[in-house]
């Protein structure tokens, strides 16, 4: 080993100034935090009720990048520890002048059915893929599955699917009288967000007589409890209707008009729909081309793709078959009637998957007073 001689007569190096020490420490902290956030765990907070009753607004989560493997950045020119905008300044935090191909490092798990997954929502084409808005949903079907929903029941490959978490449905409950007993029962069973109908002609009530009752969402076991109560005259599912869902929405998006044979699927009656799998070759026709248009033209980065006469065009020629380049997933919120999810915009590409939600480390009730702000029973709860 070579040793470098020191000159005893040389003057000692001047110590770093306090400012330089602070700058060096801050730079090291930013680099370390960026690497940890990219490669291991990242913190998120639940902003909307789309995953209730499993996850609540105000739950703070740790999301593991290790499970599925961290993915290299597509947009390297961005302010560290930001997403889309710089906080406070509210200005764009990145430049898309450089866009890199992405690579996912090996993880110790693949995306499985019922995993609670954070991903970049695929339909925000105004942003690079790695800077699209982060959504959290439950993976209902994986690549190669065929999904179907019949009267709210999930079927995977023709069989009833085993669904994790505490999915909930919207109901109207007609009661003999709206009183404190009913409201206390709702609260005791975790229903704090409800609409009370006091005999006025409102949504969910009889417009001629007025119906006394409540609109709310809850899991199936809570609904069954209320069905057994003597003050409940009727309890029925209130599914939103008249929605234009995927793939009818895809037909409209690419052609400007609905398909000649729209499917008219709804939230609780949907499919069957196959989930694309890497290596699968799909025959394309006017009946299904719109389903795969975003896959071919956007998610898999093919050039010279267009739409004409009800078919995907590649370099000006109709594309009659296509081989899928990556896996896709079907994500849905546990709050089945109050979730913008794959039923509205379709498949989630594998390269949009961020990580697996694993732990609630803090939970704050946005409607709680000072004494009831922290939901102590949810702290350090693992996510199922």
N, C-alpha and C positions, 0 to 999 in steps of 0.2 A: 504494500500500500504506500503510495506517495504521500509525503507530508510537506506542506508548504511552510517554508521558514518565515518567521515574522521578524520585522525590523524593530528592535527595542527602542530605537531612537525616533521611530515614526510617531507623530502626534496621535492621540486617541480620537476615534470618530466622535463627532458631535452627537449628543443624544437627540432623539426625535423630539420635536416640539409637541406640546399638548394637543395642538390642532392636528398634527400629522398622526398622532396616536389615535385620536378620535376617528379620523378619516379611515385609517387602516382597520380599526375595529368595526366600524360601520360597514365597510366594504366586505370584510370577512363574514359578518353576520348576514348580509344580504345574499352573498353567494351561497353560504351554508343553508339558509332558509329556502332559497330557490331550489337547490339540489334536493333537499328533504321533501319539499312540496311536490317536486316533479317525480321523484323516484320512490317515495315510501307512502306517506300519508298526507292528506289535505283536509282542512276543516271546512264544513259547509253548515248552513242553517236552513231549515225548512221555512219557506216564505208563504206557502199556499196550502190549502187543505186537500190537495189532490191525492195524498197518500193516507189520509185519515181512514180508519181509526188506528192504523199501524204506526204511523208517524204523525206528530202533531205540529201545527204552526208554532215556531219557537224552539223546536228541538235542534240542538247543535250536535253535529255528527263528525266522526272521523271516517274518512273514506280511504280505503286501502288501494294503493296503486300496485302493491306487490302481488295481489291475488291474480290479476289478469296480465300483469307485466306493464311497466311504464312505457309510454310511447314517445318517441323523439318529437320535438317541436316541429311543426310545419312552418310557423312564422317566427323566425329567430329575432327579428327586430321589434322588440317590445320592451316596455318598461318593466323591470323585474317586479314580481309579486302583484301584478295587476291583471285585469281581464276586461278587454274592450275599452275601458276608459280609466283615466287617472282619478282616484278619489279626490273629492273636494273641488279640484279644478274642472272636473267633468269634461275633459278633452280626450280625444282619441289617444290610446296608449301604445299604439303599434303602427308599423308600416308594413304593407303587403308587397313591397317592391321585391323582396326575396321570399320565395315559397319553396320549401324543401320537400323531397319525398320523405315519408314517415316510416319508421321501423319500430315494431313492438318487441321489447325484450321479453324473454321467457318469464312467465309467472308460474305460480304453483297451483293454479286452478284455471279452468275455462269458465266462461259464462254458463251458468246452469239455470234451468227453470226454477222460478221462485226467488232467485237472487234479487236483492234490492240494489239497483245499478244507477250510478251517475254517468251521464253521457252528454255529449254535445248534440243539441237538437238539430236534426239534419236539414230542416227546410229553410234555415236562415242563410240564404245564398249571399246576402250582403256582407257577410263576415267570412274570413278563412275558416276552414273546418275546425281548427283547434281553438278558435276564439268565439265560437257560437255559444249561445246561452246554455248553461248547464241545467239539465233536468234530472230529476230522480224519480224512477218508476220501478215497478217490479217486472222482471223478465218472465213473461207468460209462455212464450214459445221460442225455441232455438232453431238454428238453421236446419232445414230438412224436415221440420214438423209441419203438420197441417192443422191450422187453428180454426175452431168454430165455436160460436156462442149461441146457445139455444135457451131462450127464456132466462137469461142471466147466468146460466151454467156453462163453465168453460169445458170444451172438449178438445183434447189433443190427440191427433191421429185416430179420431173416431171414438175415443174412450174418455170418460169423465176425468178431467185433470185434477191432480192433487194441488190445491192452491194454498200457498203460505200466507202468513200474516193474518190480519183481521179485515178482510175486504168488507166494505159497507155499501148499502144500497139506499136510495131515496124512497121514502114512504109518505103517504098521507094517512094519518090516524084520526078517524072520527070518534069523538067521545060524547058521553051523555052531558058532560059539563066540563068546561075549562076551569080548573080550580088548582089550589096549591098542592093537593094530593098528586095530581097528574104531573105538574111541573116538578115536584120533588122527585117523583119516580123517574122522570126523564133525566134529571141531574144526577141521581144516584147511579144511573146506568150509563153515564158518560156522555149524555146528549145535552150539550150546553148551547148549541147553535140551532135554534128552531124558529119556525114562523107559526105564530098562533092565529087561528082563524076564529073570530068571535061572532060567527053568524052573518058576517058581511059577505057579499058576492065577490070573492077574490079567487085567485088561481088555486085550483084544487078544491073549491067549494061549489055547492049547487047554486047557480046564479038566481034561481027563483025563490028558494026557501032559505038559503044561507045555511052552511053546515059548520058546526062547532068542531074544531079539531086542530091538528098540528101537522105541519110539513117538517120533516127532519130526515137525517141520514143516520144509519146505525148498522152494526153487524147483524148477521142472521139470528144469532142467539138472543140478542136484545129484542129484535122484532118478535121472536117466538114468545118471549116473556110477556110482551104487551098484548099479544093475541089472547093470552089466558086471563087477562084482567077484566073484571066485571064492568068497569066503566068504559071499555073499548067496544064500540059498535061495529067498527070496520077498520081494517089495516090493509092497505093495498100499495103495490109498487107504483111510483110515479116516474116512469121513464120519460126523459125528454124525447120528443118526436119531431119529425120533419127536418132532421139533420141531413146534410150532405157529407157523407163520410168517404174515406178512402175505400175502394179505388174510384168511386164515382167522382170524387173531388179531383183525382188525377186526370180522369177523362176531360173534365171541364178545364183544368189548368192547361193542358197541352193543346186542346182543340178549340177552346172557347165555347163549347157546347156539350151538353150531356150526351152520353153514349145513346145509340138507338135502342139499346136494351139495358137501361140502368139497373143495377142490382138492388138499390134502395135498402141496403143493409142499415140496421140501427144499432144502438149501443148494446142492447140485450139480445139481439138476434142478428148474428154477423157470421159471414163466411159460408162455406169453407174457403180458406185461403192458404196456399202453400207458402212457407217461409224459405226464401232462396238460400242455397248452400253453395259454398265454394266448390268449383269444378262441375257443377250441375249445368247441363246444356238445356236451354228452354226454347221450345218452338214458339215463335211469335206470330200473332195474327191480329187483325183489327179488334178481336174480342178481348185480348189481354195485353196488347202492346203498351197501353197507357200505364199499366201497373209497373212496368219495368223501365219506363222512359227515364226517370230520374237516376236509376241505377246505371243505365248505359251512358247517359249524357253528363251526369254530375258526379255521382258517388265513385265511379270507377274511371273517371278522367279520360274518357275517349274523346278524341278530336273529331271535328267535322260531322257532328251528330245533329240532326234536325228532325222535324215532324211534318209529315205531309200525307194526306189522303188516309188518315187513320193508322199510319204505320211509322215506326222509327226508321229514319233514313240515315245510313252511314255512307259518307262520301257520295251522297246523291242517289244511292241505291237502297231499295227497301231491305231492311234487315229481317230475315225470316227465322233466324235462330241466333242465340247468344249464350256464351259460356260465362257463368258467374265467376268473378275474380276474388271475392271475399265472402265471408259469412255475414248473415243478417239476423236480426233479432226482433221480437215483437214485445214492446213495452207497454204496460198499462198501469194506471193508478189504482190503488186499493179503494179509493172513493169512486166507485164505478160510474156514477152519474155526474160527477163533478171533476172530471179529469180530462185535460187535453193531452191525448196520447196517440199511440200508433193507429188507433181507429180513425183518427182525423188526418194524419199525414203519412202513415205507412211505416216502412221498415227502418230500423236503425242499423247502419253499417258497422262492422267490427272496428274500423279505424276511428269511429266516433265514441267508442266506449272509454270512459275515464277510469273508473274503478268500482269497487264493491263497498257499499255502506256497511260498516261493521259494528259501530258503537255510538250510542248517545252519551256524550260526556257532560252535557248540561241541557236543561230544559226550562225555558222561561215562558210563562203564560202571558201573552200580550194583553189579555183582558183582566188579569189578576191584580188585586191591590198589593200594597207593599208586603203585607203579611202572607200573601198567597202567590207571590210572583214566581217563586222557584217551585217547580214540580219535583220534589225530592224523590218521589218513587220512580222517576224515570232516569235519574242520573246513573251513569255507568251501566246502562242496560244494553245488552247486545241486541242486534237487529236481526229479526227472523223474517 
